[in-house]
């Protein structure tokens, strides 16, 4: 996928400000430079209609959440105001968009691997942009690192970007 196609998709989206479009494009470029083998066609389509919405702290317990069905990033502004790293949040939700399929992201089909999926998303986000604020998912990161040591990072990577949780179970067995 050509980054110019992604930029055109972003620019066609009337729901995002120019600043948000620029930030997202910067993060997509960074992601693509680190993981050029990952197909971005799904992301390209989702960027055309993406909405970023302020959500209630009662609906969103953490700083943000991506809903693959409505194609919306929900942001908890109370958490954002408390010095959460916005670049980190956008990259995390961008990863969720890249891996979105039907009603799940990554390998979290049927919520069977929710904590592992969150932990792996955080690990990738930290690798790509770091984190200059409090760690929201410390337990998930620790558990994911332990599982990665058992089954291998390549297995998690392939399962995550191919939406295939069976790769994890096959490795464990």
BAFI-3210 file (N, C-alpha, C; in Angstrom, 3 decimals, decimal comma, padded with zeros to 6 digits):
// residues 173
n [1|2|3|4|5|6|7|8|9|10|11|12|13|14|15|16|17|18|19|20|21|22|23|24|25|26|27|28|29|30|31|32|33|34|35|36|37|38|39|40|41|42|43|44|45|46|47|48|49|50|51|52|53|54|55|56|57|58|59|60|61|62|63|64|65|66|67|68|69|70|71|72|73|74|75|76|77|78|79|80|81|82|83|84|85|86|87|88|89|90|91|92|93|94|95|96|97|98|99|100|101|102|103|104|105|106|107|108|109|110|111|112|113|114|115|116|117|118|119|120|121|122|123|124|125|126|127|128|129|130|131|132|133|134|135|136|137|138|139|140|141|142|143|144|145|146|147|148|149|150|151|152|153|154|155|156|157|158|159|160|161|162|163|164|165|166|167|168|169|170|171|172|173]
n.u [000,850|000,628|001,860|000,914|-001,668|-002,870|-002,612|-004,274|-006,714|-006,990|-007,106|-009,519|-011,376|-013,945|-014,392|-012,238|-009,815|-007,325|-004,951|-005,152|-005,208|-002,626|-001,090|-001,903|-001,009|001,744|002,224|001,388|003,284|005,608|004,986|004,880|007,514|008,840|007,541|007,253|006,220|003,620|000,302|-001,556|-004,071|-006,600|-006,499|-006,326|-008,895|-010,468|-009,614|-010,899|-013,425|-013,170|-013,928|-013,264|-014,147|-015,220|-015,534|-017,484|-016,256|-017,402|-018,111|-015,736|-013,180|-010,403|-007,868|-008,524|-010,363|-010,864|-013,487|-014,253|-016,567|-018,193|-016,205|-014,827|-012,783|-012,814|-012,314|-011,260|-011,479|-010,945|-008,891|-006,979|-006,478|-005,034|-002,276|-001,650|000,101|-000,496|000,372|001,119|-001,388|-002,780|-001,194|-001,566|-004,311|-004,299|-002,898|-004,856|-006,764|-005,429|-005,370|-008,020|-010,884|-013,998|-015,705|-013,600|-010,156|-006,752|-005,760|-007,953|-010,438|-013,755|-013,226|-011,484|-008,780|-008,255|-006,654|-004,070|-004,030|-004,298|-001,945|000,009|-000,513|000,176|002,918|003,896|003,180|004,732|007,257|007,198|006,586|007,162|006,435|005,416|004,098|002,003|001,785|-000,776|-001,491|000,095|000,141|-000,861|001,145|003,364|002,457|002,112|004,732|005,861|004,456|005,263|007,928|007,637|006,190|007,213|008,085|007,596|005,410|003,362|003,344|002,580|000,067|-001,279|-001,289|-002,520|-004,959|-005,372|-005,961|-005,548|-002,926|-001,588|-002,643|-001,869|000,899|001,247|000,315]
n.v [-001,179|002,108|005,026|007,469|006,932|006,419|008,904|010,384|009,173|009,893|012,693|012,912|012,557|014,080|014,262|014,711|016,965|019,066|019,044|016,638|014,835|015,241|014,356|011,643|010,773|011,066|009,127|006,810|006,736|006,338|003,811|002,291|002,488|000,953|-001,500|-002,537|-004,731|-005,186|-005,208|-002,412|-001,939|-002,298|-000,340|001,909|002,005|002,366|004,829|006,670|007,145|007,448|008,520|010,623|010,725|012,374|010,755|009,612|009,350|007,326|005,478|004,892|003,516|003,554|005,570|005,643|004,109|001,975|001,428|-001,031|-001,564|000,756|002,343|004,290|006,277|006,503|008,895|009,487|012,319|013,187|011,513|012,204|014,863|014,515|014,370|012,246|010,566|011,720|011,075|008,450|007,299|007,768|006,220|003,670|003,283|003,485|001,160|-000,636|-000,036|-000,836|-003,572|-004,217|-006,215|-007,226|-007,330|-007,106|-006,638|-007,279|-010,362|-010,898|-012,272|-012,922|-012,027|-013,694|-013,475|-011,032|-009,592|-010,371|-009,372|-006,620|-006,209|-006,863|-004,940|-002,655|-003,155|-002,999|-000,360|001,038|000,372|001,702|004,488|005,027|006,001|008,606|008,914|007,749|004,182|002,444|-000,214|-002,103|-004,704|-006,317|-005,989|-007,176|-009,847|-010,494|-010,283|-012,463|-014,595|-014,262|-014,989|-017,698|-018,658|-017,219|-014,184|-013,847|-015,478|-014,190|-011,740|-012,522|-013,682|-011,457|-009,489|-010,905|-011,577|-014,058|-016,113|-018,799|-019,434|-018,813|-020,647|-023,060|-022,863|-022,943|-025,460]
n.w [000,000|-000,906|000,642|-000,181|-001,047|001,389|002,578|000,884|001,491|004,182|003,866|002,562|004,508|006,174|008,873|010,504|011,876|010,312|011,789|013,252|011,131|010,109|012,303|012,463|009,948|010,226|012,190|010,843|008,824|010,352|011,480|009,110|008,262|010,149|010,027|007,232|005,912|006,687|005,689|004,758|003,755|004,973|006,993|005,343|004,179|006,478|007,443|005,866|006,883|009,597|012,905|015,651|018,906|021,801|024,789|027,581|030,897|032,231|030,360|029,090|030,572|030,538|028,857|026,140|023,401|020,683|018,459|016,341|014,904|014,639|013,733|015,266|017,354|020,709|023,133|026,407|027,935|030,517|031,399|029,486|030,101|032,382|031,918|030,038|027,481|024,399|021,818|022,136|022,701|020,284|018,532|019,609|019,137|016,406|015,739|016,550|014,620|012,281|012,636|012,787|012,407|011,410|014,326|016,109|017,203|016,273|017,612|019,128|018,928|019,808|022,377|023,707|024,052|025,246|027,236|026,469|023,863|024,346|025,820|023,878|021,933|023,387|023,802|021,176|020,630|022,522|021,537|019,076|019,588|022,218|025,641|027,490|029,864|032,581|032,874|031,512|031,159|032,594|033,840|031,763|029,862|031,122|031,397|028,683|027,713|029,077|027,922|025,277|025,527|025,799|023,508|021,400|019,725|016,993|016,494|017,954|016,575|013,947|014,496|015,494|013,395|011,410|012,324|013,667|016,016|016,390|015,841|018,182|020,045|018,796|019,022|021,771|022,369]
ca.u [000,000|001,370|001,515|000,132|-003,067|-003,335|-002,741|-005,488|-007,858|-007,083|-007,532|-010,922|-012,223|-014,413|-014,610|-010,992|-009,162|-006,048|-003,921|-005,291|-004,786|-001,162|-000,572|-002,135|-000,129|003,088|002,265|001,305|004,608|006,508|004,640|005,263|008,977|009,276|006,879|006,802|005,578|002,232|-000,640|-002,296|-005,299|-007,693|-006,344|-006,641|-010,356|-011,029|-009,271|-011,822|-014,641|-012,852|-014,356|-012,693|-015,239|-015,031|-016,407|-017,685|-015,365|-018,175|-018,113|-014,354|-012,457|-009,010|-007,762|-009,117|-010,891|-011,270|-014,633|-014,132|-017,870|-018,569|-014,987|-014,646|-011,877|-013,417|-011,267|-011,659|-010,759|-010,481|-007,578|-006,072|-006,109|-004,115|-000,948|-001,447|000,825|-001,465|000,989|001,022|-002,790|-003,112|-000,518|-002,243|-005,579|-003,940|-002,628|-006,148|-007,396|-004,693|-005,700|-009,467|-011,602|-015,354|-015,955|-012,468|-008,848|-005,662|-006,159|-008,906|-011,743|-014,630|-012,634|-010,788|-007,393|-008,309|-005,485|-002,898|-004,128|-003,983|-000,519|000,819|-000,707|000,987|004,331|004,186|003,071|005,934|008,372|007,090|006,588|007,456|005,333|005,898|003,124|001,778|001,510|-002,153|-001,689|001,330|-000,049|-001,009|002,458|004,184|001,951|002,390|006,172|006,101|003,924|006,149|009,123|007,289|005,767|007,996|007,547|007,114|004,065|002,446|003,289|001,767|-001,307|-001,839|-001,527|-003,332|-006,202|-005,441|-005,671|-005,170|-001,459|-001,170|-002,988|-001,029|002,243|001,201|000,133]
ca.v [000,000|003,358|006,007|008,545|006,499|006,613|010,355|010,796|008,704|010,781|014,022|012,857|012,384|015,375|014,181|014,960|018,256|018,958|018,664|015,197|014,151|015,305|013,467|010,262|010,456|010,916|007,831|005,769|006,701|005,704|002,399|001,684|002,401|-000,132|-002,756|-002,367|-005,951|-005,239|-004,671|-001,286|-001,727|-002,153|000,987|002,887|002,105|002,867|006,238|007,491|007,461|007,476|009,627|010,654|011,249|012,512|009,815|009,771|008,542|006,177|004,515|004,561|003,512|003,923|006,829|005,600|002,829|001,956|000,579|-001,402|-001,618|002,129|003,000|005,487|006,294|007,207|009,457|009,910|013,582|013,296|010,857|012,980|016,066|014,141|014,176|011,010|010,813|011,665|010,366|007,041|006,912|007,699|005,066|002,461|003,141|003,237|-000,282|-001,306|000,131|-001,657|-004,986|-004,379|-007,140|-007,432|-006,642|-007,274|-006,188|-008,213|-011,767|-010,914|-012,731|-013,384|-011,567|-014,808|-013,080|-009,582|-009,076|-010,601|-008,432|-005,292|-006,199|-006,834|-003,614|-001,727|-003,414|-002,416|001,098|001,504|000,227|002,693|005,895|005,176|006,424|009,622|009,090|006,541|002,981|002,036|-001,658|-002,728|-006,148|-006,948|-005,968|-008,189|-011,171|-010,698|-010,562|-013,833|-015,501|-014,130|-015,788|-019,108|-019,029|-016,467|-012,908|-014,006|-016,053|-013,119|-010,779|-013,095|-013,828|-010,109|-008,797|-011,755|-011,861|-015,517|-016,558|-020,215|-019,505|-018,790|-021,942|-024,097|-022,725|-023,370|-026,933]
ca.w [000,000|-001,063|001,674|-000,801|-001,008|002,766|002,773|000,169|002,277|005,347|003,427|002,138|005,693|006,682|010,314|011,229|011,633|009,611|012,765|013,526|009,905|010,068|013,353|012,047|008,819|010,792|012,874|009,817|008,175|011,309|011,511|007,838|008,185|011,037|009,639|005,840|005,414|007,131|004,719|005,322|002,984|005,925|007,581|004,310|004,070|007,733|007,618|005,080|007,647|011,028|013,756|016,992|019,711|023,244|025,488|029,013|031,732|032,682|029,254|028,752|031,843|030,261|028,135|024,806|022,953|019,275|018,165|014,933|014,247|014,269|013,243|016,079|018,498|021,827|023,985|027,740|028,124|031,902|031,420|028,637|030,857|033,454|031,327|029,285|026,244|023,291|020,694|022,506|022,547|018,853|017,924|020,079|018,430|015,006|015,676|016,605|013,303|011,307|012,855|012,967|011,531|011,913|015,597|017,017|016,719|016,546|017,740|020,229|018,481|020,895|023,645|024,348|024,301|025,444|027,963|025,622|022,747|024,900|026,150|022,662|021,333|024,178|023,528|019,860|020,758|023,225|020,600|018,005|020,017|023,639|026,494|028,419|030,943|033,374|032,096|031,788|031,027|033,058|034,045|030,456|029,215|031,796|031,007|027,255|027,593|029,523|026,898|024,108|025,797|025,645|022,152|020,427|019,239|015,622|016,563|018,358|015,479|012,873|014,982|015,668|012,132|010,532|013,046|013,742|017,373|016,395|015,860|019,581|020,654|018,204|019,589|023,163|022,375]
c.u [000,889|000,913|000,742|-001,356|-003,655|-003,526|-004,002|-006,744|-008,072|-007,629|-008,986|-011,893|-012,641|-014,558|-013,392|-010,436|-007,844|-004,921|-003,958|-004,842|-003,263|-000,539|-000,731|-001,204|001,311|003,241|002,186|002,657|005,634|006,256|005,140|006,778|009,517|008,733|006,360|006,071|004,108|001,354|-001,488|-003,596|-006,505|-007,661|-006,762|-008,150|-010,966|-010,741|-010,228|-013,028|-014,414|-013,415|-013,627|-013,684|-014,834|-016,031|-016,465|-016,713|-016,090|-018,232|-016,718|-013,538|-010,992|-009,003|-008,446|-009,593|-011,254|-012,416|-014,597|-015,464|-018,284|-017,407|-014,767|-013,585|-012,555|-012,301|-011,882|-010,857|-010,282|-009,096|-006,558|-005,586|-005,116|-002,778|-000,690|-000,786|-000,103|-000,909|000,899|-000,408|-003,156|-002,444|-001,195|-003,543|-005,368|-003,620|-003,927|-006,882|-006,733|-005,130|-007,195|-010,053|-012,961|-015,549|-014,816|-011,194|-007,795|-006,139|-007,224|-010,324|-012,503|-014,093|-011,897|-009,356|-007,286|-007,053|-004,214|-002,880|-003,775|-002,492|000,349|000,687|000,144|002,486|004,726|004,147|004,303|007,160|008,365|007,232|006,941|006,212|005,884|004,920|002,978|001,439|000,119|-002,317|-000,451|001,196|-000,143|000,325|003,353|003,756|002,262|003,866|006,496|005,615|004,791|007,434|008,871|007,012|006,512|007,296|006,978|005,693|003,044|002,263|002,371|000,306|-002,003|-002,213|-002,307|-004,649|-006,421|-005,001|-005,250|-003,653|-000,935|-001,440|-002,126|000,392|002,299|001,102|001,387]
c.v [001,234|004,358|007,189|008,195|006,717|008,096|010,878|010,365|009,584|012,143|014,051|012,772|013,751|015,415|014,564|016,334|018,023|018,547|017,178|014,395|014,116|014,363|012,005|009,869|010,261|009,543|006,667|005,623|006,017|004,198|001,693|001,554|001,249|-001,494|-002,672|-003,587|-006,059|-004,525|-003,581|-000,994|-001,521|-000,763|002,051|003,093|002,737|004,350|007,167|007,944|007,540|008,720|009,494|011,401|011,310|011,611|010,096|008,875|007,321|005,088|004,022|004,651|003,915|005,196|006,823|004,193|002,956|000,978|000,221|-001,459|-000,226|002,913|004,345|005,251|007,132|007,636|009,893|011,164|013,790|012,672|011,656|014,216|015,766|013,655|012,777|011,393|010,619|010,935|008,857|006,532|006,784|006,514|003,769|002,239|002,953|001,757|-001,075|-001,184|-000,757|-003,115|-005,237|-005,319|-007,412|-006,646|-006,807|-006,733|-007,233|-009,640|-011,937|-011,297|-013,303|-013,024|-012,668|-014,432|-011,574|-009,031|-009,243|-009,625|-007,011|-005,193|-006,112|-005,492|-002,581|-001,913|-002,801|-000,891|001,668|001,419|001,355|004,134|006,100|005,581|007,378|009,886|007,789|005,373|002,479|000,523|-002,444|-004,242|-006,893|-007,024|-007,061|-009,591|-011,479|-010,984|-011,988|-014,841|-015,446|-014,925|-017,274|-019,466|-018,290|-015,212|-013,026|-014,558|-014,990|-012,108|-011,292|-013,243|-012,472|-009,481|-009,631|-012,160|-013,364|-016,009|-018,018|-020,394|-019,547|-020,145|-023,075|-024,048|-023,210|-024,886|-027,606]
c.w [000,000|000,005|001,103|-000,843|000,378|003,045|002,078|000,928|003,501|004,943|002,972|003,312|006,251|008,211|011,144|010,885|010,899|010,550|013,073|012,315|009,812|011,094|012,952|010,903|009,282|011,456|011,888|009,126|009,069|011,363|010,248|007,694|009,039|010,605|008,203|005,277|005,806|006,106|005,379|004,575|003,902|006,571|006,582|004,186|005,317|007,940|006,869|005,892|009,159|011,698|015,082|017,866|021,177|023,934|026,970|029,779|032,286|031,613|028,915|030,023|031,665|029,422|026,778|024,478|021,481|019,099|016,680|014,187|013,766|013,667|013,944|017,142|019,564|022,774|025,313|028,072|029,551|032,011|030,619|029,385|031,962|032,899|030,773|027,960|025,036|022,072|020,913|022,275|021,076|018,175|018,355|019,311|016,931|014,801|015,724|015,265|012,251|011,418|013,006|011,924|012,173|013,212|016,596|016,382|017,079|016,567|018,829|019,790|019,676|022,285|024,402|024,741|024,558|026,119|027,138|024,458|023,196|025,189|024,918|021,939|022,064|023,916|022,191|019,913|021,447|022,328|019,565|018,486|021,483|024,410|027,539|029,550|031,721|032,453|032,486|031,869|031,452|033,227|032,719|029,721|029,805|031,364|029,546|027,021|028,015|028,480|025,642|024,294|025,597|024,189|021,048|019,940|017,836|015,605|016,944|017,227|014,369|013,289|015,044|014,325|011,114|011,178|013,227|015,116|017,426|016,383|017,292|020,230|020,102|018,762|021,026|023,243|021,858]
res [x|x|x|x|x|x|x|x|x|x|x|x|x|x|x|x|x|x|x|x|x|x|x|x|x|x|x|x|x|x|x|x|x|x|x|x|x|x|x|x|x|x|x|x|x|x|x|x|x|x|x|x|x|x|x|x|x|x|x|x|x|x|x|x|x|x|x|x|x|x|x|x|x|x|x|x|x|x|x|x|x|x|x|x|x|x|x|x|x|x|x|x|x|x|x|x|x|x|x|x|x|x|x|x|x|x|x|x|x|x|x|x|x|x|x|x|x|x|x|x|x|x|x|x|x|x|x|x|x|x|x|x|x|x|x|x|x|x|x|x|x|x|x|x|x|x|x|x|x|x|x|x|x|x|x|x|x|x|x|x|x|x|x|x|x|x|x|x|x|x|x|x|x]
***
